[in-house]
């Protein structure tokens, strides 16, 4: 073989080795890049999953926090029967709060009769205490005015039933009549759902007349338990959906 051909073969052989080495180096770099990309992707997925679950947890906590803050004043043995912070609301006057305090603090001086009729309720609420009677009449008449004007006071201890009743303010007919010792109310509606709400709320008021704040605390604790159960199951459903 001539020297020229030998040199040419040697040249191509060296080039092939160089190219092979470059390919090997390139493959290593490619593998490193792919590995880093996979790790970055997995980290992003993990971060997204954590942030979503943290969001659900914080969301449930923030929704329940406001409710829990109100309830903490109503734990057994810690009720403030003097200041009654639960009577505060988003749209309520100092005089209305004073009337409510009187009604709760002297609930055992109030008598109440309720008759459920096919399209509503008839109630008679009375007291021998003249000062208490004034608070009773003022409270009832003002609440009827609020209902007619759709001005929900949104008192902290207000029952969910009353919140619902305000939504149907324009479907309720109300008649007031002063009695010798108090006030009589007739409330009716053509909507069967509203009739049921009126009768349920009348029952709740009667319970408060009988037991005062004890009835409110019991209802709120029951409501809190139902709230926690609902959002506990809702959280489980959210976790299931995320999977």
VEXKERO-747328 format. One line per 5 residues: number of its first residue (from 1); their letters; for each residue x negated, y, z negated of N, C-alpha, C. Coordinates in nm, 4 decimals. Atoms other than C-alpha are relative to their C-alpha. Example, Ala and Ser with C-alpha at 12.3 -4.5 7.8 and 13.67 -1.06 7.14 Angstrom:
BEGIN
1> AS> -0.0890,-0.1190,0.0000,-1.2300,-0.4500,-0.7800,-0.0900,0.1200,0.0000 ~ 0.0820,-0.1190,0.0060,-1.3670,-0.1060,-0.7140,0.0770,0.1090,-0.0730 $
END
This chain:
BEGIN
1> XXXXX> -0.0857,-0.1188,0.0000,0.0000,0.0000,0.0000,-0.0890,0.1233,0.0000 ~ 0.0821,-0.1205,-0.0106,-0.1358,0.3393,0.0893,0.0145,0.0832,-0.1251 ~ -0.0019,-0.0871,0.1193,-0.2181,0.5959,-0.1769,0.1205,0.0924,0.0008 ~ -0.1141,-0.0924,-0.0120,0.0589,0.8266,-0.0449,0.1283,-0.0657,-0.0444 ~ -0.1228,0.0714,0.0370,0.3283,0.5652,-0.0808,0.0006,-0.0310,-0.1496 $
6> XXXXX> 0.0093,0.0314,0.1431,0.2000,0.4708,-0.4290,0.0371,0.1224,-0.0832 ~ -0.0303,-0.1235,0.0721,0.2142,0.8312,-0.5457,0.1488,0.0332,0.0087 ~ -0.1419,-0.0293,-0.0194,0.5656,0.8697,-0.4024,0.0853,-0.0889,-0.0905 ~ -0.0740,0.0937,0.0849,0.6875,0.5580,-0.5836,-0.0143,0.0385,-0.1467 ~ 0.0244,-0.0388,0.1387,0.5267,0.6742,-0.9050,0.0806,0.1255,-0.0354 $
11> XXXXX> -0.0754,-0.1246,0.0218,0.6926,1.0149,-0.8649,0.1473,-0.0291,-0.0264 ~ -0.1415,0.0356,0.0171,1.0394,0.8630,-0.8229,0.0231,-0.0753,-0.1299 ~ -0.0129,0.0753,0.1243,0.9800,0.6295,-1.1168,0.0018,0.0934,-0.1199 ~ 0.0051,-0.0982,0.1093,0.8900,0.9219,-1.3441,0.1291,0.0803,-0.0062 ~ -0.1244,-0.0765,-0.0058,1.1919,1.1170,-1.2256,0.1178,-0.0791,-0.0573 $
16> XXXXX> -0.1085,0.0846,0.0508,1.4210,0.8230,-1.2977,-0.0050,-0.0083,-0.1520 ~ 0.0145,0.0058,0.1455,1.2808,0.8004,-1.6529,0.0467,0.1307,-0.0644 ~ -0.0409,-0.1311,0.0521,1.3292,1.1733,-1.7044,0.1512,0.0142,0.0014 ~ -0.1458,-0.0097,-0.0138,1.6866,1.1583,-1.5756,0.0692,-0.0891,-0.1023 ~ -0.0577,0.0941,0.0964,1.7592,0.8523,-1.7924,-0.0079,0.0564,-0.1416 $
21> XXXXX> 0.0176,-0.0601,0.1328,1.6177,1.0288,-2.0987,0.0967,0.1150,-0.0216 ~ -0.0925,-0.1123,0.0092,1.8251,1.3386,-2.0238,0.1428,-0.0476,-0.0206 ~ -0.1351,0.0541,0.0152,2.1376,1.1287,-1.9893,0.0223,-0.0499,-0.1422 ~ -0.0121,0.0515,0.1358,2.0694,0.9612,-2.3222,0.0164,0.1142,-0.1004 ~ -0.0115,-0.1155,0.0876,2.0160,1.2981,-2.4912,0.1367,0.0669,0.0124 $
26> XXXXX> -0.1317,-0.0603,-0.0256,2.3317,1.4338,-2.3291,0.1110,-0.0815,-0.0643 ~ -0.1014,0.0867,0.0613,2.5322,1.1304,-2.4444,0.0020,0.0177,-0.1510 ~ 0.0067,-0.0207,0.1447,2.4087,1.1850,-2.8005,0.0685,0.1315,-0.0383 ~ -0.0614,-0.1301,0.0286,2.5092,1.5524,-2.7880,0.1519,-0.0067,0.0166 ~ -0.1443,0.0135,-0.0252,2.8467,1.4603,-2.6412,0.0683,-0.0712,-0.1158 $
31> XXXXX> -0.0569,0.0746,0.1123,2.9081,1.2080,-2.9188,0.0094,0.0877,-0.1253 ~ -0.0025,-0.0893,0.1151,2.8149,1.4667,-3.1830,0.1119,0.1032,0.0124 ~ -0.1053,-0.0985,-0.0229,3.0476,1.7224,-3.0276,0.1379,-0.0614,-0.0213 ~ -0.1279,0.0691,0.0173,3.3323,1.4698,-3.0118,0.0272,-0.0302,-0.1469 ~ -0.0158,0.0322,0.1420,3.2709,1.3636,-3.3715,0.0399,0.1243,-0.0794 $
36> XXXXX> -0.0332,-0.1238,0.0693,3.2760,1.7245,-3.4918,0.1412,0.0467,0.0337 ~ -0.1350,-0.0397,-0.0424,3.5915,1.7932,-3.2883,0.1053,-0.0822,-0.0725 ~ -0.0942,0.0873,0.0693,3.7651,1.4926,-3.4445,0.0113,0.0384,-0.1467 ~ -0.0017,-0.0402,0.1404,3.6624,1.5988,-3.7954,0.0737,0.1322,-0.0188 ~ -0.0676,-0.1286,0.0074,3.7802,1.9534,-3.7286,0.1509,-0.0173,0.0144 $
41> XXXXX> -0.1422,0.0251,-0.0232,4.1141,1.8252,-3.5968,0.0653,-0.0632,-0.1227 ~ -0.0548,0.0672,0.1178,4.1653,1.5942,-3.8951,0.0096,0.0975,-0.1179 ~ -0.0049,-0.1006,0.1057,4.0799,1.8803,-4.1318,0.1169,0.0951,0.0190 ~ -0.1120,-0.0887,-0.0284,4.3338,2.1020,-3.9580,0.1328,-0.0647,-0.0320 ~ -0.1235,0.0736,0.0297,4.6043,1.8360,-3.9843,0.0218,-0.0087,-0.1505 $
46> XXXXX> -0.0099,0.0114,0.1461,4.5267,1.7835,-4.3534,0.0398,0.1334,-0.0626 ~ -0.0319,-0.1324,0.0530,4.5387,2.1592,-4.4205,0.1459,0.0353,0.0275 ~ -0.1382,-0.0297,-0.0360,4.8720,2.1938,-4.2355,0.0957,-0.0786,-0.0883 ~ -0.0864,0.0849,0.0826,5.0242,1.9003,-4.4256,0.0062,0.0532,-0.1425 ~ 0.0043,-0.0501,0.1370,4.9074,2.0403,-4.7596,0.0761,0.1315,-0.0130 $
51> XXXXX> -0.0647,-0.1309,0.0081,5.0293,2.3930,-4.6850,0.1510,-0.0125,0.0098 ~ -0.1439,0.0193,-0.0141,5.3725,2.2670,-4.5757,0.0607,-0.0543,-0.1283 ~ -0.0521,0.0577,0.1233,5.4197,2.0558,-4.8867,-0.0094,0.0992,-0.1147 ~ 0.0139,-0.1029,0.1015,5.2925,2.3373,-5.1048,0.1078,0.1055,0.0159 ~ -0.1047,-0.0975,-0.0284,5.5398,2.5699,-4.9334,0.1341,-0.0499,-0.0515 $
56> XXXXX> -0.1252,0.0557,0.0490,5.8296,2.3336,-5.0085,0.0057,0.0053,-0.1513 ~ 0.0044,0.0009,0.1461,5.7171,2.3064,-5.3683,0.0197,0.1395,-0.0564 ~ -0.0117,-0.1368,0.0468,5.6785,2.6815,-5.4139,0.1384,0.0554,0.0290 ~ -0.1337,-0.0472,-0.0345,6.0088,2.7426,-5.2349,0.1031,-0.0473,-0.0999 ~ -0.0939,0.0534,0.0976,6.1984,2.5139,-5.4689,-0.0201,0.0657,-0.1354 $
61> XXXXX> 0.0293,-0.0625,0.1282,6.0200,2.6683,-5.7660,0.0542,0.1413,-0.0052 ~ -0.0456,-0.1383,0.0010,6.1018,3.0251,-5.6624,0.1515,0.0082,-0.0037 ~ -0.1454,-0.0001,0.0033,6.4663,2.9373,-5.6021,0.0527,-0.0314,-0.1393 ~ -0.0467,0.0393,0.1318,6.4977,2.7754,-5.9411,-0.0494,0.0910,-0.1109 ~ 0.0605,-0.0832,0.1035,6.2815,3.0270,-6.1291,0.0969,0.1042,-0.0514 $
66> XXXXX> -0.0937,-0.1041,0.0398,6.5425,3.3031,-6.1297,0.1096,-0.0593,-0.0868 ~ -0.1045,0.0678,0.0742,6.8072,3.0595,-6.2497,-0.0517,-0.0413,-0.1370 ~ 0.0575,0.0484,0.1262,6.5765,2.9172,-6.5174,-0.0259,0.1137,-0.0970 ~ 0.0257,-0.1140,0.0872,6.4836,3.2613,-6.6505,0.1263,0.0437,-0.0717 ~ -0.1256,-0.0343,0.0656,6.8497,3.3307,-6.7178,0.0369,-0.1043,-0.1038 $
71> XXXXX> -0.0403,0.1067,0.0900,6.9008,2.9938,-6.8816,-0.0846,-0.0064,-0.1258 ~ 0.0881,0.0157,0.1156,6.6055,3.0215,-7.1186,0.0540,0.0727,-0.1227 ~ -0.0600,-0.0703,0.1126,6.8072,3.2631,-7.3324,0.1140,-0.0805,-0.0622 ~ -0.1159,0.0748,0.0450,7.0750,2.9982,-7.3723,-0.0354,-0.1375,-0.0515 ~ 0.0384,0.1273,0.0585,6.8742,2.7127,-7.5174,0.0600,-0.0110,-0.1389 $
76> XXXXX> -0.0603,0.0173,0.1319,7.0301,2.5609,-7.8316,-0.0865,0.0633,-0.1085 ~ 0.0709,-0.0607,0.1110,6.9378,2.7625,-8.1410,-0.0676,0.1310,0.0344 ~ 0.0681,-0.1227,-0.0401,6.8067,3.0577,-7.9375,0.0962,0.0996,0.0651 ~ -0.0976,-0.0887,-0.0615,7.1310,3.2296,-7.8327,-0.0006,0.1361,-0.0692 ~ -0.0075,-0.1350,0.0533,7.1366,3.6051,-7.8765,0.1458,0.0434,0.0034 $
81> XXXXX> -0.1424,-0.0304,0.0047,7.4963,3.6538,-7.9879,0.0276,0.1470,-0.0296 ~ -0.0176,-0.1423,0.0288,7.4343,4.0199,-8.0691,-0.0169,0.0832,0.1268 ~ 0.0268,-0.0779,-0.1217,7.2746,4.1666,-7.7562,0.0633,-0.0620,0.1240 ~ -0.0608,0.0728,-0.1118,7.4125,3.8986,-7.5205,-0.0562,0.0436,0.1360 ~ 0.0608,-0.0411,-0.1272,7.1667,3.9571,-7.2313,0.0670,-0.0634,0.1215 $
86> XXXXX> -0.0672,0.0662,-0.1123,7.3713,3.7176,-7.0185,0.1158,0.0790,0.0565 ~ -0.1108,-0.0823,-0.0486,7.6381,3.9853,-6.9816,-0.0462,0.1072,0.0986 ~ 0.0516,-0.0943,-0.0996,7.4093,4.1975,-6.7647,0.0387,-0.0476,0.1400 ~ -0.0362,0.0352,-0.1370,7.4940,4.2085,-6.3933,-0.0558,0.1001,0.0993 ~ 0.0500,-0.0880,-0.1055,7.4117,4.3696,-6.0626,0.0881,0.1242,0.0172 $
91> XXXXX> -0.0925,-0.1120,-0.0173,7.7212,4.5936,-6.0669,0.0982,-0.0009,-0.1170 ~ -0.0845,0.0005,0.1190,7.8573,4.6405,-6.4177,-0.0374,0.1194,-0.0872 ~ 0.0228,-0.1185,0.0822,7.8969,4.9404,-6.6504,-0.0247,-0.0392,-0.1460 ~ 0.0234,0.0235,0.1427,7.7947,4.9718,-7.0155,0.1315,-0.0265,-0.0729 ~ -0.1291,0.0193,0.0655,8.1612,4.9935,-7.1129,0.0541,-0.1402,0.0274 $
96> XXXXX> -0.0443,0.1357,-0.0329,8.2407,4.6699,-6.9315,-0.0753,-0.1037,-0.0846 ~ 0.0802,0.0910,0.0831,7.9546,4.4983,-7.1161,0.0487,0.0032,-0.1442 ~ -0.0497,-0.0148,0.1372,8.0840,4.6369,-7.4481,0.1325,-0.0743,-0.0181 ~ -0.1284,0.0712,0.0066,8.4330,4.5001,-7.3729,-0.0217,-0.1512,-0.0025 ~ 0.0281,0.1437,-0.0041,8.2917,4.1572,-7.2873,-0.0573,-0.0486,-0.1331 $
101> XXXXX> 0.0564,0.0376,0.1301,8.0907,4.1505,-7.6109,0.1113,-0.0165,-0.1029 ~ -0.1125,0.0076,0.0925,8.4076,4.2220,-7.8067,0.0802,-0.1289,0.0219 ~ -0.0811,0.1179,-0.0324,8.5954,3.9442,-7.6274,-0.0697,-0.1292,-0.0414 ~ 0.0732,0.1219,0.0371,8.3217,3.6858,-7.6871,-0.0194,-0.0100,-0.1518 ~ 0.0279,0.0039,0.1428,8.2396,3.7838,-8.0447,0.1262,-0.0252,-0.0833 $
106> XXXXX> -0.1257,0.0177,0.0734,8.6077,3.7783,-8.1467,0.0973,-0.0902,0.0769 ~ -0.0836,0.0879,-0.0836,8.7319,3.5061,-7.9139,0.1022,-0.0771,-0.0816 ~ -0.0920,0.0780,0.0827,8.8930,3.3228,-8.2062,0.1226,0.0805,-0.0437 ~ -0.1162,-0.0839,0.0300,9.1342,3.6173,-8.2453,0.0904,0.0164,0.1227 ~ -0.0759,-0.0110,-0.1252,9.2690,3.5717,-7.8914,0.0808,-0.1280,0.0215 $
111> XXXXX> -0.0841,0.1144,-0.0392,9.5562,3.3466,-7.7847,0.0250,0.0070,0.1500 ~ -0.0137,-0.0002,-0.1467,9.6124,3.2379,-7.4277,0.0878,-0.1163,0.0445 ~ -0.0860,0.1016,-0.0607,9.8767,3.0491,-7.2306,-0.0199,0.0038,0.1510 ~ 0.0194,0.0084,-0.1452,9.8270,2.9279,-6.8725,0.1009,-0.0983,0.0581 ~ -0.0914,0.0881,-0.0731,10.0846,2.7835,-6.6347,-0.0447,-0.0056,0.1460 $
116> XXXXX> 0.0332,0.0186,-0.1421,9.9772,2.6391,-6.3017,0.1284,-0.0159,0.0794 ~ -0.1161,0.0080,-0.0878,10.2384,2.6994,-6.0345,-0.0486,-0.0435,0.1388 ~ 0.0431,0.0535,-0.1308,10.2360,2.5570,-5.6769,-0.0919,0.0917,0.0802 ~ 0.0811,-0.0922,-0.0806,10.0826,2.8698,-5.5275,-0.0911,0.0890,-0.0831 ~ 0.0899,-0.0831,0.0802,9.8775,3.0038,-5.8173,0.0077,-0.0261,-0.1491 $
121> XXXXX> 0.0036,0.0097,0.1464,9.8786,3.0783,-6.1910,0.0822,0.1107,-0.0633 ~ -0.0608,-0.1021,0.0861,10.0679,3.2627,-6.4635,-0.0720,-0.0101,-0.1338 ~ 0.0728,0.0019,0.1269,9.8648,3.3611,-6.7689,0.0510,0.1109,-0.0920 ~ -0.0338,-0.0995,0.1012,9.9471,3.5419,-7.0920,-0.1111,-0.0039,-0.1047 ~ 0.1133,-0.0072,0.0929,9.6521,3.6572,-7.3051,0.0273,0.1136,-0.0983 $
126> XXXXX> -0.0408,-0.0980,0.1005,9.7159,3.8348,-7.6354,-0.0885,-0.0080,-0.1248 ~ 0.0700,-0.0040,0.1280,9.5677,3.9359,-7.9725,0.0713,0.0968,-0.0947 ~ -0.0568,-0.0897,0.1013,9.6876,4.0929,-8.2984,-0.0943,0.1153,-0.0319 ~ 0.1024,-0.1014,0.0255,9.3655,4.2970,-8.3164,0.0148,0.1120,0.1037 ~ -0.0285,-0.1108,-0.0929,9.4459,4.6384,-8.1638,-0.1242,0.0431,0.0775 $
131> XXXXX> 0.1240,-0.0395,-0.0674,9.0835,4.7299,-8.0882,-0.0393,-0.1049,0.1044 ~ 0.0317,0.1092,-0.0924,9.0254,4.3901,-7.9284,0.0980,-0.0015,0.1167 ~ -0.1037,-0.0037,-0.1051,9.3518,4.4241,-7.7343,-0.0355,0.1041,0.1055 ~ 0.0397,-0.1049,-0.0933,9.2244,4.7469,-7.5801,-0.1116,-0.0499,0.0916 ~ 0.1094,0.0559,-0.0812,8.9042,4.5707,-7.4645,0.0527,-0.1047,0.0972 $
136> XXXXX> -0.0592,0.1051,-0.0829,9.1118,4.2807,-7.3306,0.0715,0.0602,0.1207 ~ -0.0779,-0.0613,-0.1084,9.3464,4.4995,-7.1265,-0.0923,0.0732,0.0976 ~ 0.0940,-0.0715,-0.0875,9.0625,4.7171,-6.9962,-0.0762,-0.0990,0.0890 ~ 0.0771,0.0992,-0.0758,8.8631,4.4100,-6.8900,0.0845,-0.0621,0.1110 ~ -0.0850,0.0676,-0.0978,9.1526,4.2386,-6.7139,0.0371,0.0938,0.1143 $
141> XXXXX> -0.0420,-0.0941,-0.1051,9.2772,4.5470,-6.5281,-0.1159,0.0398,0.0899 ~ 0.1161,-0.0383,-0.0804,8.9283,4.6447,-6.4176,-0.0450,-0.1149,0.0900 ~ 0.0383,0.1146,-0.0829,8.8513,4.2903,-6.2948,0.0961,-0.0174,0.1171 ~ -0.0974,0.0079,-0.1091,9.1722,4.2919,-6.0905,-0.0312,0.1064,0.1051 ~ 0.0382,-0.1071,-0.0924,9.0682,4.6266,-5.9394,-0.1253,-0.0380,0.0779 $
146> XXXXX> 0.1225,0.0443,-0.0669,8.7234,4.4861,-5.8643,0.0313,-0.1032,0.1074 ~ -0.0355,0.1048,-0.0970,8.8781,4.1862,-5.6919,0.0658,0.0610,0.1232 ~ -0.0694,-0.0636,-0.1125,9.1041,4.4033,-5.4772,-0.0955,0.0806,0.0874 ~ 0.0974,-0.0811,-0.0743,8.8048,4.6181,-5.3775,-0.1248,-0.0796,0.0388 ~ 0.1121,0.0903,-0.0300,8.5694,4.3183,-5.3370,-0.1305,0.0525,-0.0613 $
151> XXXXX> 0.1179,-0.0484,0.0712,8.3269,4.4540,-5.5972,-0.0381,-0.1012,-0.1073 ~ 0.0413,0.1069,0.0903,8.1772,4.1435,-5.7536,-0.1068,0.0529,-0.0968 ~ 0.0990,-0.0513,0.0953,7.9952,4.2439,-6.0779,-0.1254,-0.0867,-0.0084 ~ 0.1119,0.0953,0.0005,7.7696,3.9355,-6.0482,-0.0709,-0.0027,-0.1352 ~ 0.0535,0.0143,0.1355,7.7241,3.8973,-6.4221,-0.0783,-0.1312,-0.0076 $
156> XXXXX> 0.0887,0.1160,0.0072,7.4494,3.6497,-6.5164,0.0757,-0.1274,-0.0365 ~ -0.0706,0.1202,0.0456,7.6852,3.4106,-6.6974,0.1267,-0.0283,0.0802 ~ -0.1201,0.0152,-0.0821,7.9563,3.4465,-6.4347,0.0041,-0.1374,0.0652 ~ -0.0113,0.1355,-0.0542,8.0880,3.1120,-6.3151,-0.0018,0.0014,0.1528 ~ -0.0019,0.0100,-0.1464,8.0390,2.9958,-5.9539,0.1415,0.0108,0.0565 $
161> XXXXX> -0.1397,-0.0078,-0.0444,8.4191,2.9741,-5.9331,0.0395,0.1441,0.0283 ~ -0.0350,-0.1406,-0.0195,8.4548,3.3489,-5.9736,-0.0709,0.0578,0.1221 ~ 0.0707,-0.0432,-0.1211,8.1897,3.4088,-5.7074,0.0804,-0.0395,0.1248 ~ -0.0781,0.0481,-0.1142,8.4014,3.2005,-5.4691,0.1300,0.0781,0.0145 ~ -0.1263,-0.0737,-0.0044,8.7215,3.3826,-5.5622,-0.0184,0.1365,0.0665 $
166> XXXXX> 0.0248,-0.1311,-0.0609,8.5678,3.7159,-5.4619,-0.0115,-0.0091,0.1531 ~ 0.0092,0.0163,-0.1453,8.5097,3.5754,-5.1131,0.1379,0.0017,0.0659 ~ -0.1368,0.0062,-0.0538,8.8876,3.5400,-5.0730,0.0870,0.1115,-0.0590 ~ -0.0707,-0.1087,0.0673,8.9820,3.8724,-5.2313,0.1253,0.0454,0.0748 ~ -0.1122,-0.0496,-0.0799,9.2139,3.9606,-4.9433,0.1096,-0.1047,0.0192 $
171> XXXXX> -0.1013,0.1052,-0.0103,9.4088,3.6340,-4.9760,0.0695,-0.0245,-0.1337 ~ -0.0560,0.0167,0.1339,9.5151,3.6841,-5.3381,0.0954,0.1152,-0.0331 ~ -0.0969,-0.0991,0.0465,9.8258,3.8632,-5.4648,0.0016,-0.0023,-0.1525 ~ 0.0071,-0.0081,0.1460,9.8124,3.9871,-5.8239,0.1075,0.0939,-0.0550 ~ -0.0988,-0.0815,0.0708,10.0872,4.1173,-6.0547,-0.0395,0.0059,-0.1470 $
176> XXXXX> 0.0348,-0.0207,0.1404,10.0061,4.2641,-6.3962,0.1206,0.0513,-0.0780 ~ -0.1067,-0.0493,0.0865,10.2443,4.3210,-6.6856,-0.0508,0.0014,-0.1439 ~ 0.0402,-0.0107,0.1388,10.1632,4.4502,-7.0318,0.1055,-0.0655,-0.0886 ~ -0.0891,0.0620,0.0977,10.3108,4.2476,-7.3158,-0.0147,0.0751,-0.1326 ~ 0.0040,-0.0681,0.1301,10.3641,4.3472,-7.6787,-0.1407,-0.0047,-0.0611 $
181> XXXXX> 0.1314,0.0169,0.0625,10.0206,4.2132,-7.7775,-0.1140,-0.0225,0.0993 ~ 0.1069,0.0253,-0.0963,9.8261,4.1841,-7.4536,0.0425,0.0233,0.1424 ~ -0.0247,-0.0177,-0.1431,9.8674,4.1278,-7.0829,0.0338,-0.1330,0.0664 ~ -0.0406,0.1178,-0.0773,10.0298,3.8835,-6.8410,-0.0401,0.0207,0.1459 ~ 0.0444,-0.0080,-0.1399,9.8996,3.8041,-6.4924,0.0664,-0.1110,0.0810 $
186> XXXXX> -0.0449,0.0992,-0.0987,10.0544,3.6294,-6.1945,-0.0882,0.0168,0.1224 ~ 0.0854,-0.0028,-0.1198,9.8093,3.5453,-5.9162,0.0380,-0.1149,0.0916 ~ -0.0440,0.1001,-0.0966,9.9145,3.3635,-5.6022,-0.0777,0.0135,0.1314 ~ 0.0649,-0.0010,-0.1314,9.7774,3.2719,-5.2589,0.0661,-0.1055,0.0888 ~ -0.0525,0.0964,-0.0958,9.8961,3.0965,-4.9438,-0.1060,-0.1029,0.0381 $
191> XXXXX> 0.1125,0.0889,-0.0310,9.5535,2.9296,-4.9168,-0.0155,-0.1019,-0.1138 ~ 0.0075,0.1037,0.1034,9.5456,2.5963,-5.1021,-0.1356,-0.0015,-0.0703 ~ 0.1335,-0.0038,0.0600,9.1699,2.6258,-5.1585,-0.0092,0.1112,-0.1033 ~ 0.0029,-0.1136,0.0928,9.2163,2.9655,-5.3231,0.0841,-0.0306,-0.1233 ~ -0.0845,0.0399,0.1133,9.4984,2.8293,-5.5411,-0.0794,-0.0878,-0.0965 $
196> XXXXX> 0.0816,0.0894,0.0823,9.2624,2.5566,-5.6653,-0.1074,0.0791,-0.0757 ~ 0.1015,-0.0836,0.0652,8.9938,2.8187,-5.7395,0.0607,0.0822,-0.1136 ~ -0.0675,-0.0796,0.1034,9.2398,3.0376,-5.9328,0.0319,-0.0863,-0.1217 ~ -0.0352,0.0888,0.1105,9.3555,2.7421,-6.1417,-0.1236,-0.0476,-0.0755 ~ 0.1252,0.0416,0.0656,8.9995,2.6265,-6.2105,-0.0564,0.1136,-0.0847 $
201> XXXXX> 0.0540,-0.1146,0.0746,8.8899,2.9753,-6.3150,0.0850,0.0296,-0.1236 ~ -0.0885,-0.0208,0.1153,9.1947,3.0117,-6.5418,-0.0335,-0.0993,-0.1107 ~ 0.0392,0.1017,0.0972,9.0898,2.6872,-6.7109,-0.1331,0.0360,-0.0666 ~ 0.1301,-0.0419,0.0548,8.7332,2.8187,-6.7541,0.0173,0.1130,-0.1012 ~ -0.0242,-0.1106,0.0927,8.8622,3.1371,-6.9183,0.0623,-0.0513,-0.1301 $
206> XXXXX> -0.0623,0.0574,0.1193,9.0805,2.9352,-7.1544,-0.1038,-0.0694,-0.0874 ~ 0.1072,0.0667,0.0737,8.7738,2.7318,-7.2525,-0.0860,0.1021,-0.0737 ~ 0.0787,-0.1052,0.0651,8.5828,3.0537,-7.3263,0.0777,0.0630,-0.1153 ~ -0.0826,-0.0525,0.1089,8.8751,3.1828,-7.5369,-0.0049,-0.0961,-0.1188 ~ 0.0020,0.1005,0.1069,8.8690,2.8571,-7.7358,-0.1362,-0.0105,-0.0680 $
211> XXXXX> 0.1329,0.0321,0.0555,8.4905,2.8171,-7.7784,-0.1036,0.1117,0.0134 ~ 0.0923,-0.1117,-0.0130,8.3310,3.1505,-7.6890,-0.1203,-0.0336,0.0863 ~ 0.1231,0.0190,-0.0772,7.9703,3.1477,-7.5679,-0.0417,-0.1469,0.0088 ~ 0.0334,0.1427,-0.0054,7.9418,2.7775,-7.6475,0.0476,-0.0608,0.1317 ~ -0.0545,0.0503,-0.1265,8.1624,2.7066,-7.3453,-0.0851,0.0453,0.1182 $
216> XXXXX> 0.0842,-0.0543,-0.1073,7.9452,2.9317,-7.1261,-0.1319,-0.0750,0.0065 ~ 0.1291,0.0678,0.0037,7.6205,2.7698,-7.2388,0.0118,-0.1429,0.0514 ~ -0.0200,0.1376,-0.0451,7.7585,2.4221,-7.1818,0.0171,-0.0057,0.1517 ~ -0.0213,-0.0028,-0.1450,7.8761,2.5131,-6.8320,-0.1294,0.0303,0.0734 ~ 0.1238,-0.0375,-0.0665,7.5429,2.6753,-6.7444,-0.1030,-0.1129,-0.0049 $
221> XXXXX> 0.0925,0.1121,0.0096,7.3421,2.3776,-6.8692,0.0394,-0.1105,0.0971 ~ -0.0483,0.0981,-0.0965,7.5606,2.1451,-6.6638,-0.0332,0.0436,0.1420 ~ 0.0306,-0.0545,-0.1315,7.5176,2.3727,-6.3637,-0.1489,-0.0104,0.0293 ~ 0.1451,0.0092,-0.0169,7.1397,2.3795,-6.4189,-0.0427,-0.1429,0.0321 ~ 0.0326,0.1410,-0.0243,7.1240,1.9990,-6.4329,0.0378,-0.0385,0.1427 $
226> XXXXX> -0.0447,0.0309,-0.1357,7.3253,1.9734,-6.1108,-0.0908,0.0663,0.1031 ~ 0.0900,-0.0729,-0.0900,7.1000,2.2355,-5.9479,-0.1321,-0.0751,0.0166 ~ 0.1273,0.0710,-0.0042,6.7840,2.0437,-6.0414,0.0129,-0.1318,0.0763 ~ -0.0224,0.1269,-0.0695,6.9302,1.7137,-5.9210,0.0122,0.0219,0.1508 ~ -0.0210,-0.0303,-0.1422,7.0365,1.8695,-5.5905,-0.1315,0.0296,0.0691 $
231> XXXXX> 0.1251,-0.0398,-0.0641,6.6963,2.0255,-5.5201,-0.1071,-0.1083,-0.0111 ~ 0.0912,0.1137,0.0080,6.5120,1.7149,-5.6397,0.0219,-0.0933,0.1181 ~ -0.0321,0.0860,-0.1138,6.6944,1.5056,-5.3800,-0.0303,0.0703,0.1320 ~ 0.0297,-0.0756,-0.1225,6.6558,1.7837,-5.1229,-0.1492,-0.0041,0.0285 ~ 0.1450,0.0088,-0.0167,6.2807,1.7797,-5.1835,-0.0420,-0.1352,0.0532 $
236> XXXXX> 0.0294,0.1339,-0.0510,6.2753,1.4038,-5.1294,0.0345,-0.0103,0.1469 ~ -0.0425,0.0027,-0.1402,6.4648,1.4508,-4.8031,-0.0997,0.0752,0.0874 ~ 0.0981,-0.0780,-0.0763,6.2151,1.7180,-4.6912,-0.1278,-0.0802,0.0206 ~ 0.1203,0.0828,-0.0111,5.9252,1.4836,-4.7644,0.0203,-0.1105,0.1020 ~ -0.0298,0.1064,-0.0941,6.0954,1.2097,-4.5683,-0.0006,0.0520,0.1438 $
241> XXX> -0.0025,-0.0591,-0.1340,6.1569,1.4431,-4.2733,-0.1401,0.0299,0.0502 ~ 0.1370,-0.0334,-0.0412,5.7910,1.5524,-4.2739,-0.0747,-0.1240,0.0460 ~ 0.0669,0.1226,-0.0420,5.6847,1.1904,-4.2463,0.0469,-0.0404,0.1391 $
END
